[in-house]
Amino acid sequence: MAPRWTLICAGIWMLVAVGGGHFLEDHQQIVHLHNQYRSVVEPPAADMTHMKWSQELAAVAVLYATKCIWEHNPDVKNTMGENLFITTGTIDIEKALSDWFGERMDYTYDNNTCSEDKMCGHYTQMVWARTNRIGCGTHFCESVEGLHFEKATMMVCNYFPPGNVIGHKPYEAGEPCSKCPVELGDCVDQICDSTARDEFPSLEPTELWMTDMPHTWPVEWADSGSGRPCAALLLLSGLLASLVWL
């Protein structure tokens, strides 16, 4: 018999399917593009880590996308990073990530600021060195709360650990891989990596709730299994309970 938590996590995936949200099949492209962009930051990063896909983060992203709200998810505040993208056409992953990364033109690393009236939060989250996991999902919205969009597709990407911590730069400048974490001793394409790579890591509950999280709201939240509880369950237990009683 499958472990109890495994069955419950499977139930979350079923609720997502019923709600009409979609897990992105091209998650490999999302991970690849993030790592590619992270490897070419200027100035170069000494401690940039390889990013991996997380199914738990993707579940959180999909469930929030189904709400069709153009605001950041308050339930993951200071627990996960989050980037939002919306289009009236089909989601173009390459364009979405290119737009986010393009904000680098308005960001100044030396003083860690964004140009006046500009937005840089997508970019800084994408290249936050400590962030190493991502999960994204989409949903087609007939209308969007907070925007005058109709029949639009919304994409939500969640990041862990979260970035955009006030007073901190996204990474430490220096010779690529010169300050890698001990567990990531390899240097692959100018990013700290490990040959023992797990592309689908699970998030332990202690990682989500007991990691040293930022005590302040991010600088910009720009449009910024085996017998153990899944992260999506822990974060959205209240939501799921309400859905069961509908």
Salt bridges, closest charged atoms under 4 A:
GLU82 OE1 - HIS72 ND1 2.83
ASP99 OD2 - LYS95 NZ 2.69
GLU103 OE2 - HIS122 ND1 2.46
GLU142 OE1 - LYS151 NZ 2.80
GLU172 OE2 - LYS179 NZ 2.32
ASP193 OD2 - HIS50 ND1 3.63
ASP193 OD2 - ARG197 NH2 2.07
GLU199 OE2 - HIS50 NE2 4.00
GLU199 OE2 - ARG197 NH1 3.31
GLU204 OE2 - ARG228 NH1 2.78
GLU207 OE1 - ARG133 NH2 3.18
